[in-house]
């Protein structure tokens, strides 16, 4: 399962830096054009892009701090910082979305003229920047929650920019002022739809829930297929980071089996768990004649 190891995550540092630089530059352009030409669509998209810059920076910081060594106070190191960063990014996004929605409603009640041609040109630049940024994370989007979040943000922004271009063209030919806030509300809907699963998974990992795509039943089935294993219970799985998972469990073997057999079983089971994206396993071996108080779990 080399695809889940930290070296591949480290290689993404350059991608995050490039993404931050590109999007920060575009935010400046978009905010300036939005204020000058009085376009809520550009301002709202710029606000969302600004939250993306903050999210990319936070993710990069989390990756760096997660590589710090463990100590007496933080015995697992700072791996969980990547999970917290993912959750914070999702919350930032929701706040940005809320502000877009509120301003759009206000603009519906008090429509203001905007210049459609400028909106289309600036948003067109955004399509290129966001598409390039999304490609930076495309290959690794399924290997880490933070990378998936970055990819979703960039890909969503590219689609949103397409919508803004369309809005600008419609305004150019119709002069309808309410098209601008309407596109803002569509932006809000697309962002919520594209990131809801990211928010939920980040929250689940923060609460030490079983990570997505890991099934307890499959873990138990794999354990029971190993020769000598009679039962497995008290199984707990949680995310140490957005890429590494941990497990603790009680494994029951025949009371007549030797210590050598027990060690062999542990080695084989840990190997099976690695193929299920569980890198850190703590297994307690019990003999079949023991009465474990936790066997109901």
Order of alpha helices (4+ residues) and beta strands (2+ residues): alpha-alpha-alpha-alpha-alpha-alpha-alpha-alpha-beta-beta-alpha-beta
